[in-house]
Amino acid sequence: MESLIPLLLLALGFVALILGANWLVNGATSVGVRAKLSPLIIGLTIVAFGTSLPELIVNVFSCIKGSPGLAIGNIIGSNTMNILLILGVSALVWPIDVSRVSIRRDIPVGFFATLIIALMANDFFMGKDQTIDVDWIEGIVLLVCGFAYLALTMLKKSPEETGEDTQEAMPWGKTILQLVVGIVGLYAGGELVSNNAQILARNWGMSESTIGLTVVATATSLPELITSIVAATKKNSGIAIGNVLGSNIMNIFIVLGVSALITPLPFDPMMNKQLMILFAANILMLLFVFTGKGRKISRWEGALLTLGYVGFMWFSLAMQ
């Protein structure tokens, strides 16, 4: 019973985060259109970053409040959910066509991002003996990699990514209102999630990293889940997989990079098992792309991915 109120406040925080991120992205997109930014620039910066805002806000607040253990668990859990559950459910709704540019660029970068955070978390580069964490130097490296990926995407634009600009700017009053309400929603949501996640971790006898890996990661990935399912129902599989791959890359390079600049991010070596599952999910996704007819993730493959996420959650909770 003592966990009921923190759980309700946690849920309220997630709602505030998701709505706040949506309003802020809408307002920022309107400003971008008024500033005559290209659809590509708007998509790669404002919209792409928007689905990672909940993870970023939760990590930043947790780091500021002295609970950085949530940070890496949140990202590992979110990225695993993106591949196994979100791609799986999206493929169940409609088989996903994978573009050549995703195979050549986004999937390899996603593999590299997962590899580099695994090496950093285990002090492969720094060789520190006292603690196992991701520090501010490694945070800068992650941010540089993130901006390099954005630059590569903008400079090496594929014909598959072209499209006409159908966006229209909102009136200035509505634009400013969405920006302000979005910022307030993100702030309030971040406060509620970070505070109540700590309370639940203590009440349930779970570590911060496990709470981040399961409860927080699942909820902060809801924007990606909703976006991908809506795209799949409209048979727009390019958005579905692009949303997942882009979010995974941004989560590691940008979200963890910013978090590590605030405070060193401790890593529990037990989470190497979850990192291996994330690697396996990436490999499974690639295998599914190249098996069967064409570059597709079929419905039965989507079912296997979804079952894989159920297994991941069971394993993560059983390991606690």
N, C-alpha and C positions, 0 to 999 in steps of 0.2 A: 504493500500500500504506500510505503514511503517513496517508492519510485514512480508512482502514478503521476504526480504533479510535474516532476522533472521530465518525464516522458512526454507529457502533453505539451510542455513548454518547448521541448526539443522539436516536436512535430510542428509547432507554431513557428519556430525559428526556421525550419526548412521551407515552409510555405513562404515566409517573408523573403528568404534568400532567392527562391525561384522566381517569385513575382518581381522582386527588386531587380534581379538580373535582366528579366524580360523587359521591364520598363526602361532601364538604363540603356539597354541595347537599342530599343526603339528610338529613344531620344537622341542617342549618339549617332545612329544611322541617319536620322533626319538632319542633324547638323552636318554630317558628311555629304549628304546629297546637296544641301545648300552651299557647301564649300566646293561643290563640283568635283569631289573625289570620284574616281572610277569605281564601278561595281566591284572589281577585283580587289582594290585596296580596302574598300568597306568590308567585303567578305572576309579577307584575310586578317584584318585587324579587329574591327568592332564585333562582327558577328561570330567569327571563329573564337575570339577570346571570351565572348559572352557566355558560352556554354561551360567555360571553365571558371567563371566568376565564383560560383558557390564553393568550389574546392579552394580557390585562392583566399576568399574571405575567411572561411573556417580555419585554414592553416595560419593565416596572418594573426587572427585573434587568439588562436591557441598558443602560438609562439609568444605573443606579447604577454599573455596571461600565465606564462610559465608551464605550459603543457605541450611542448613540441613533439611529444611522443605520438600525438595524433597524426602528424604531418605525413610521414612516409607511409604509414598504414593506410591513410585516406587515399593517397595516390595509387598505391599498389591495388587496393580494393576497387577503386573507381576504374582503373584501366582494365583490370580483369573482368569487371562487370560489363564494361563497354564492349569487349570482344565476345565474351561468352553469352551474356544475357541479351544485350541490346542488339548485336548482330544476329544472334540466334532467333530472337522473337521477330525481328524485322524480316528475316529470311522465311520464317513461318508464314508471315503475312503475304510476302511476295518475294520470289527468288531474287537475289541481289546480283546484279551485273557489276563486275569490278573493272574499272577503266585501266587502260595501259599506263596512264600517268601514275595511278595509285600503286601499281605493281612496280614501276621503275623508281618512284620517288618516295611515296608516303610509307609503304610497308617497310622498305629497308631503313628509312629514318626512324620508324617506330621500333624496329629491332635494335638499332644503334642506341636510341634513347634508353630502352630497357636495360641494355648491356652496361651503359655508362653509369646509370644510377646503381646498378648491382655492384659494380666495381668500387664506386665511391662509398657506398654504404658499408662495404667490407674493408675500407681503408687500403685498397689496392694501390692507389696513387700516392697517398701521403705517408703510409707506413707508420701510423701512430699506434703506440702500444697501450696508452692509458685508457682511451675511450674509443668507441666505434660510433662515428657520427659523420654527417655531411656538414662541413664548415663553410664559412663565408667565401673562401677562395674557390671551393668547388661550386658554390652558388653562382659566382661570377662566370665560371666556365659553362655552367648550364644555361645561363642567360645569353651568353655569347652564341652558344649552339642554337638556342631558340631564335634569336634574331637572324642568324645565318640561314636557318631554315625558311623563315619568312622572306628573306631577301632572295633566296634561291627560287622560291615559289613565284614571286612577283616577276623576277627576271626571266625565268624559264617557263613562261606561260604556255600551256598546251592548248592545241585547237579544241580539245575536249572540254576545256574550261571556259570557253568563250560563251558569251550570251549577251543579249540586249539588256539595257538598264530599264527596268520597269518600275523602279522605286520612285516614289514621290515624297517630297518633304511635307511634314505636318506643319500646321500653323505654329508661329513662334511661341504662343502661349501654351499650347499643348506640348510642344517640344520641351520647354523649360520645366513644365509640370512633371513630365515623365522622367526627366533627368533628376529633379529634386526628390521625387517620390522613390525613384529607383535607388538613389544613394541612401536615403533614410531606411528603405527596406533592407538593403544589404547590411547596413550597420546594425540595425535591430536584430536581424537574423543571425549575423555573426556573433553578437553578444549572447543570444539565447542558446545557440548551438554549442558554442565553446564552453559556456558555464555549465549547462545541463549535461553535456557529454561527460564532463569530469565527475559530476555528482553520480551519474549512472554507473560509471566505471568503478567508483568506490562502493556503491550499493550492491552491485552485482559481483564484486570481487574480480573484475576483469582489468587487464592492463589497458592503458590509453591506446597503445598500438592496435590491440584487438578491437576496441570500440571503433577506432578510426577505420580499420580494415573491413568491418562488417556494417554496423549501423550507420555511421557517418558517411562512408563511401557509397553505400546504397542510395541514401537520400540525396547526396550532392550530385549523383549521376542521373537524377530524374530528368533534368532538362535534355540531356542527350537521348534518354530513352523516349521521351515524348516526341522530340524532333525526328528521330529515326523512324518511329512507328508511323507518324503522320506522313513522312516521306514515302514509306513503304506502301501505305494504303493508296497513295497517289501514283504508285508504280514508278517513283523517282528514286531508284536504288542508288544512284550516284551520290545524292545528298546523304542517304543513310550511312553508307560506308565512309564517305568523306568526313562526315560529322564525327564518327567514331575514331578514325585514324588521326584526324587533326586534333581532336580533344586529347587523345592519349599523348601526343607529342607535346602539346602545350602544357599539359599537366606536369610532365617531367621537367621540361626545360624552363618554363616560365614560372609555374606555381611553386615547384620545389626550389627553383633558383631564388625567387623572392623570399621564400620562407627561410632559406639558409642564410640570407643576408641579415635577417633579424636576429637569429640565434642558431647555434649548432643544432642539427637535427639528430637526436639519438636513434640508433638502429639496433633493434633486438635481433641477434643472430638467428633466433628461432624463425624469424620471418623470411629467411632464405628459402624455406620450403614454399612459401607463397610466391616468392620471386620466381622460383622454378616453374610453378604453375602458370605464372604470367608468361614466361618464355614458351611453355608448352602451348598455351592458348594462341600465341603469335604463330607458332609453327603449324598448329592445327588449322588456323585460318588460311595460311598460305597453301597448305596441302589441299584444302577444300576448293580453293580458287583454281588449282591446276588439275583437279580430277573431275571426271564427268564431261559434259558437253559445254564447251566455251569457258569463259572466265566467269563462272557463277558460283554462288553459294546457294545450294538448293534447299528445298523445304526440309528434307530429311537430315541434311547437314546442319540446318538451323536447329532442328530438334536435338541433335547431338551436342551442339554448343550450349543450348539451354540446360540440358541435363548436366553438362560439365560445370555450369555455374552452381547448380544445386549441390553438386559434389564439393565444389570449392568452399561454399558456405559451411557445409557440414564439417569439412576438414578443419577449417579455421576455428570454428567454435569448439570442436573436439580437442584441438591442440591447446586450448586455454587451460 
